[in-house]
Amino acid sequence: MTRTPLIERLAGIIAPALEPLGVSLWGVEFASAGSRMVVRIYIDAEEGVSIASCAKASRSLGAVFDAEDTLPGAYVLEVSSPGLERRFFSAAQMAAYAGQVVDVRLHEPQDGRRHLRGQLAKVEGEDIFVDEAGVVTRVAFDRLKSAHLVHAFPETGIKG
């Protein structure tokens, strides 16, 4: 996945602003809502992310964005945790999830496929290795359109 200069610039502003709040920047993405740009900021913390910490981060970042005149025009700021099925913004983030199931979409087909879903075997530098039933595929992170964790709910033994 490629990071735009605007995302790089925002990350450089956001990360230091979040440090005093006890949370870290997980990722930044843009979307649109009508004529407004939506800026989604994902934050993470070792002890988890609460609604209160998202609200605090949103207030703080809103003030920083306004003071720095960072974003042109009208925008909507959303701050949330990455969630159980967290989206990955870098290969380095994925390394901690080796052994877990990931869902990967590619910009362009590789070996005739644009979608991989399997166990994240390992991460080497900017390359990820996805194991689909014993077939391991190596993909450069910059070829990814998106990648996220697939949460596996524990077996409860309850049938219904």
N, C-alpha and C positions, 0 to 999 in steps of 0.2 A: 504494500500500500504506500502510495506516495504522500508525502506531507507537503502541503502548499506553503509558500512563504508566509501567508497570513496565519496559518495554523502554527508555524514555527515561532512567529512573532508573538502570538497570543500565549503560547506555552511558556515563552520566556517571561511574560508578564504575570501569568496565572500562578505558576509553580511557586515563586517566592511569596506571593500574596497569600497562598494557602498555608504555608509553613507555620505561621503563628497560631493558626486555628487547629493544628494537630492533625491535619489531613494532607494527603498528597494528590497531585494531579495524575489521573489514570489516562484520560484522553479528552480530545476535543473533536467535535464534528459539527458540520453545518447542515441545515435543512431549510426549507422555505415554508412559510405559512402565509399564503396570499402574497401580499407585496412586502412582507417583512421577512427578514432573515432570522432563523432560529439558531442560536448558538447553544449547543449542548456540551456541558462540562461534566465529566465523570470524575468523581473523587473517591479515594480509597483511604482506609486507615486500618491498622492492625487489629484494633478492637471492633471494627465494623463501622458502618456509616449509618447515622440516624437521620431522621427527618429534621431534627434540630440542627445537626451539623450541616446539612444541605442548605437549610434556610440561612444559617450564619454565613456560609460560603457565598451564597447568592447575593446577600446584602453587601458583603465585602467586595466581591468581584464587580458588582454593579457600580459601586463607588469608584473602584479603580478604573474600570472601562470609561466611565464618564470623565474622570479627571485626566486620563491619558488621551481621551478622544480616540480610542483604539478602533472602534468600528464605525464605518460610514453608514449614515442613514438609520432608519428605525430597525430595532432588533428585539427579539424575545430571548431572554436568558433562562436556560433550564439547567439546574444542577441536580445530579443524582448519583447514586452509587452505581458501580458497574453491574451489580446484580449477580444472581447465581449463574446465569449464562453469559457472563461478561464477554464483551467484544474486546479483541486484542488490537492494540495500536502499534505494537512493535514485537519483533521476534524475542527480544529480551524478556518481555512480559510473559510470553508463552513458556519460557524455560521452566518456570516454577510449577507448571501444570503438566509436565511430562508424565505419561502413564494414564492420563485422563482422555476422555473422548472430546474431539473437537470437530467443528463443522467449518469447512473452508470453501470459499468461492473464489474462482480465478477470473481475472479480466479476460484473458485469452485461453483457449484450450491448451492443455498440456497432455500429450499422449491421447488426444481426442476427448478429454474430459475437462469440464469446468467446475465440477463439484466433487469434493472429497469429504468423507465422514468416517473417522476412525480414531484409533488411539494415537495420541501425540507421542511418537517414539522418542524423539529427542530434538534438540535445537542446537545447531552448530553455527555460530556467528549469525548471519542473516538468513540461513536456510533452516526450514522446518522439515521434519520427517513424519509423515502420517502413515500409520500401519492400518491397512484395511484387510482384515482376515489373513494376515501373513504377507501381504504384498505392501512393501514400503515404498512410498513415493516421496521424493525430495523436491521441495518447492522453494524458490527464492521468495522471501517475504514481500519484496516489492512487486511481485506478480499477483499478489492477493487483492481481490476486491473487498473481501471481508473474511474475518475468522472469529469464531466465538466458541466458548466452552459449551459443552452439552452436559447439563446437570443430570445426574442419575439419582433419582429418589431411592432411598433405602427400602428394601423389602419389609413389609409390615406383617406378612403372614395372614392378613385379613383378606378374605375373598368376598367379592360383592358383585 
